[in-house]
Amino acid sequence: MSPWSRNMNLRAGALLTLFFLITALLAYFWTPYDPRALSIIEKLQPPNPHHWFGTDQLGRDVLSLIMVGAQTSVGVASLSVIIGMCVGVPLGLLAAARRGAIDELLMRGNDVIFAFPALLMAILITAALGPGAVNAIVAIGIFNIPVFARVTRAGALPLWTRDYALAARVAGKGPMRISSEHILPNLLGVLAVQGTIQFSLGVIAEAGLAYVGLSAQPPTPSWGRMLNEAQTLTALAPSLAFFPGCAVLLFVLGLNLLGEGLRRGAERPT
């Protein structure tokens, strides 16, 4: 029996994650209605055969808004993870390879960033740089850097004692060459798991920043801003908060299940 068929978390997480990724991709080519089209005479309609998720206070189709909002969440979260990996992984490899003062300096710098909660730091950065999706990506990406640096360093240190690393040193290879050719390939599984975790945190952080008006700006749809706009209309149209809230919940759940499934698969003896 394959690991895929045994691992329910991996299957459920992969299917949920794939569903939202396909939704975000599909929204580039098709949505049921134009998400920017206003129709005041159709405002605050409940779910119906014409508008499956109803309409908002401006008459916009909620399903179309959620589909396009998935693009924002996927884009911000994925790019922030890429930033964290591209900067944090080399720093972690450097710290594990050099040790000593360089290791101590890098880890203490990580401690300074970790002293602030992730969402609070993102709010501070976006408030200083100005609202917008690009600044949200930078803010979340900066917090991801020490996460990936720590995970990489923790995973790399024991690998430096393995026979292949010692043989490479005897062969005359330098520390960074050993890191790239022998250490990094053995960390890809750990980094993949951490990447899914940071992706889910990025979705939550983007929704939180959008909720307070610091992520993507109108008219770009965003799940967090949809929740913000719905809070005063919950009594009249509860579906306005229900559907974007479910989108955030299910996407984060899928990513967490995917990460847990990958972790169990990596730990399973072969």
C-alpha positions as semicolon CSV with decimal commas, in nm:
position;residue;x (nm);y (nm);z (nm)
1;M;0,000;0,000;0,000
2;S;0,138;0,341;-0,099
3;P;0,205;0,619;0,157
4;W;-0,058;0,827;-0,024
5;S;-0,334;0,571;0,039
6;R;-0,234;0,523;0,405
7;N;-0,205;0,891;0,493
8;M;-0,552;1,044;0,529
9;N;-0,411;1,382;0,639
10;L;-0,197;1,402;0,328
11;R;-0,487;1,318;0,096
12;A;-0,736;1,552;0,260
13;G;-0,484;1,836;0,283
14;A;-0,366;1,794;-0,074
15;L;-0,723;1,794;-0,208
16;L;-0,826;2,104;-0,011
17;T;-0,509;2,290;-0,102
18;L;-0,537;2,192;-0,469
19;F;-0,899;2,306;-0,474
20;F;-0,809;2,659;-0,361
21;L;-0,506;2,679;-0,589
22;I;-0,722;2,578;-0,887
23;T;-0,986;2,830;-0,779
24;A;-0,726;3,108;-0,769
25;L;-0,595;3,006;-1,112
26;L;-0,945;2,975;-1,261
27;A;-1,034;3,325;-1,140
28;Y;-0,775;3,469;-1,380
29;F;-0,983;3,342;-1,671
30;W;-1,341;3,309;-1,547
31;T;-1,573;3,412;-1,263
32;P;-1,954;3,383;-1,257
33;Y;-1,983;3,764;-1,259
34;D;-1,749;4,059;-1,287
35;P;-1,628;4,103;-0,925
36;R;-1,607;4,481;-0,979
37;A;-1,956;4,517;-1,131
38;L;-2,198;4,704;-0,900
39;S;-2,572;4,643;-0,899
40;I;-2,739;4,828;-0,615
41;I;-3,082;4,688;-0,699
42;E;-2,945;4,337;-0,629
43;K;-2,764;4,420;-0,305
44;L;-2,769;4,191;0,001
45;Q;-2,939;3,903;-0,175
46;P;-2,923;3,570;0,009
47;P;-2,777;3,265;-0,171
48;N;-2,995;3,182;-0,470
49;P;-2,971;2,999;-0,806
50;H;-2,833;3,313;-0,977
51;H;-2,586;3,410;-0,702
52;W;-2,487;3,092;-0,521
53;F;-2,324;3,279;-0,232
54;G;-2,552;3,583;-0,250
55;T;-2,450;3,945;-0,309
56;D;-2,284;4,208;-0,092
57;Q;-2,393;4,559;0,005
58;L;-2,292;4,689;-0,339
59;G;-2,462;4,412;-0,534
60;R;-2,140;4,230;-0,621
61;D;-2,145;3,852;-0,652
62;V;-1,988;3,706;-0,336
63;L;-1,870;3,386;-0,507
64;S;-1,681;3,589;-0,768
65;L;-1,526;3,802;-0,493
66;I;-1,412;3,491;-0,303
67;M;-1,262;3,339;-0,618
68;V;-1,061;3,652;-0,693
69;G;-0,980;3,693;-0,323
70;A;-0,813;3,350;-0,337
71;Q;-0,561;3,502;-0,579
72;T;-0,466;3,761;-0,319
73;S;-0,426;3,506;-0,040
74;V;-0,228;3,261;-0,255
75;G;-0,010;3,535;-0,403
76;V;0,079;3,706;-0,075
77;A;0,133;3,382;0,119
78;S;0,338;3,207;-0,151
79;L;0,565;3,504;-0,223
80;S;0,625;3,562;0,148
81;V;0,727;3,197;0,186
82;I;0,962;3,230;-0,113
83;I;1,123;3,536;0,047
84;G;1,165;3,349;0,376
85;M;1,318;3,047;0,206
86;C;1,549;3,238;-0,029
87;V;1,699;3,439;0,257
88;G;1,649;3,217;0,562
89;V;1,775;2,886;0,421
90;P;2,117;3,024;0,313
91;L;2,153;3,197;0,650
92;G;2,073;2,872;0,832
93;L;2,321;2,679;0,620
94;L;2,585;2,944;0,684
95;A;2,526;2,935;1,060
96;A;2,552;2,556;1,070
97;A;2,862;2,549;0,848
98;R;3,064;2,827;1,012
99;R;2,945;2,805;1,375
100;G;3,125;3,033;1,621
101;A;3,069;3,409;1,604
102;I;2,874;3,397;1,277
103;D;2,632;3,141;1,416
104;E;2,586;3,340;1,738
105;L;2,530;3,667;1,551
106;L;2,271;3,519;1,316
107;M;2,078;3,344;1,592
108;R;2,069;3,652;1,813
109;G;1,937;3,851;1,518
110;N;1,664;3,589;1,482
111;D;1,579;3,628;1,851
112;V;1,523;4,001;1,802
113;I;1,270;3,936;1,525
114;F;1,103;3,657;1,723
115;A;1,055;3,896;2,015
116;F;0,760;4,046;1,828
117;P;0,445;3,847;1,740
118;A;0,424;3,779;1,366
119;L;0,098;3,963;1,300
120;L;0,200;4,260;1,517
121;M;0,529;4,291;1,327
122;A;0,344;4,272;0,996
123;I;0,106;4,546;1,108
124;L;0,399;4,766;1,219
125;I;0,585;4,720;0,890
126;T;0,284;4,776;0,665
127;A;0,179;5,075;0,874
128;A;0,525;5,225;0,825
129;L;0,558;5,141;0,455
130;G;0,196;5,201;0,368
131;P;-0,093;4,966;0,292
132;G;-0,078;4,737;-0,010
133;A;-0,025;4,376;-0,115
134;V;0,346;4,429;-0,192
135;N;0,419;4,567;0,155
136;A;0,216;4,284;0,311
137;I;0,436;4,035;0,123
138;V;0,752;4,210;0,250
139;A;0,621;4,222;0,608
140;I;0,521;3,855;0,623
141;G;0,835;3,751;0,434
142;I;1,061;3,925;0,686
143;F;0,908;3,722;0,968
144;N;0,952;3,401;0,766
145;I;1,328;3,456;0,731
146;P;1,428;3,365;1,091
147;V;1,181;3,074;1,090
148;F;1,349;2,911;0,792
149;A;1,695;3,005;0,922
150;R;1,632;2,827;1,253
151;V;1,474;2,520;1,093
152;T;1,759;2,492;0,843
153;R;2,029;2,533;1,109
154;A;1,864;2,281;1,343
155;G;1,834;2,027;1,064
156;A;2,183;2,088;0,924
157;L;2,385;2,057;1,247
158;P;2,336;1,679;1,291
159;L;2,400;1,622;0,920
160;W;2,751;1,764;0,953
161;T;2,841;1,459;1,163
162;R;2,728;1,210;0,897
163;D;2,981;1,005;0,703
164;Y;2,909;1,171;0,369
165;A;2,978;1,517;0,513
166;L;3,302;1,399;0,673
167;A;3,406;1,230;0,347
168;A;3,337;1,550;0,155
169;R;3,556;1,748;0,396
170;V;3,837;1,494;0,356
171;A;3,799;1,531;-0,022
172;G;3,876;1,902;0,017
173;K;3,533;2,051;-0,037
174;G;3,461;2,382;0,134
175;P;3,183;2,430;0,392
176;M;2,941;2,608;0,160
177;R;2,994;2,356;-0,120
178;I;2,923;2,074;0,122
179;S;2,615;2,262;0,239
180;S;2,476;2,299;-0,112
181;E;2,571;1,954;-0,245
182;H;2,516;1,731;0,058
183;I;2,337;1,909;0,344
184;L;2,062;2,099;0,160
185;P;1,928;1,800;-0,041
186;N;1,874;1,611;0,285
187;L;1,677;1,904;0,429
188;L;1,424;1,938;0,147
189;G;1,162;1,726;0,325
190;V;1,185;1,932;0,644
191;L;1,173;2,257;0,446
192;A;0,868;2,138;0,251
193;V;0,680;2,071;0,575
194;Q;0,781;2,407;0,720
195;G;0,685;2,575;0,394
196;T;0,326;2,450;0,419
197;I;0,307;2,570;0,780
198;Q;0,435;2,916;0,689
199;F;0,202;2,924;0,388
200;S;-0,099;2,870;0,617
201;L;0,028;3,136;0,857
202;G;0,072;3,368;0,557
203;V;-0,293;3,319;0,460
204;I;-0,402;3,407;0,814
205;A;-0,164;3,705;0,831
206;E;-0,283;3,839;0,494
207;A;-0,646;3,808;0,602
208;G;-0,564;3,988;0,928
209;L;-0,382;4,269;0,751
210;A;-0,664;4,304;0,497
211;Y;-0,915;4,313;0,782
212;V;-0,748;4,626;0,921
213;G;-0,695;4,775;0,575
214;L;-0,320;4,714;0,540
215;S;-0,310;4,454;0,261
216;A;-0,454;4,466;-0,092
217;Q;-0,652;4,785;-0,146
218;P;-0,990;4,828;-0,319
219;P;-1,105;4,738;-0,576
220;T;-0,889;4,422;-0,540
221;P;-1,100;4,165;-0,351
222;S;-0,960;4,019;-0,030
223;W;-1,109;3,772;0,216
224;G;-1,002;3,976;0,518
225;R;-1,160;4,296;0,387
226;M;-1,479;4,105;0,301
227;L;-1,497;3,998;0,667
228;N;-1,440;4,357;0,778
229;E;-1,716;4,489;0,552
230;A;-1,953;4,213;0,666
231;Q;-1,926;4,276;1,040
232;T;-2,184;4,556;1,042
233;L;-2,423;4,358;0,820
234;T;-2,419;4,024;0,999
235;A;-2,778;4,055;1,115
236;L;-2,905;4,142;0,765
237;A;-2,683;3,911;0,559
238;P;-2,490;3,654;0,766
239;S;-2,366;3,485;0,448
240;L;-2,136;3,785;0,384
241;A;-1,921;3,675;0,680
242;F;-1,988;3,303;0,658
243;F;-1,848;3,231;0,311
244;P;-1,517;3,426;0,326
245;G;-1,468;3,297;0,681
246;C;-1,515;2,940;0,559
247;A;-1,271;3,006;0,274
248;V;-0,997;3,113;0,518
249;L;-1,078;2,822;0,753
250;L;-1,078;2,552;0,487
251;F;-0,766;2,680;0,309
252;V;-0,567;2,696;0,633
253;L;-0,704;2,357;0,740
254;G;-0,597;2,205;0,409
255;L;-0,247;2,348;0,436
256;N;-0,208;2,226;0,795
257;L;-0,332;1,878;0,705
258;L;-0,093;1,875;0,410
259;G;0,198;1,974;0,634
260;E;0,104;1,712;0,893
261;G;0,073;1,449;0,622
262;L;0,413;1,537;0,479
263;R;0,566;1,527;0,827
264;R;0,424;1,181;0,900
265;G;0,537;1,060;0,560
266;A;0,890;1,186;0,628
267;E;0,896;1,015;0,969
268;R;0,757;0,683;0,844
269;P;1,033;0,421;0,827
270;T;1,110;0,289;0,481
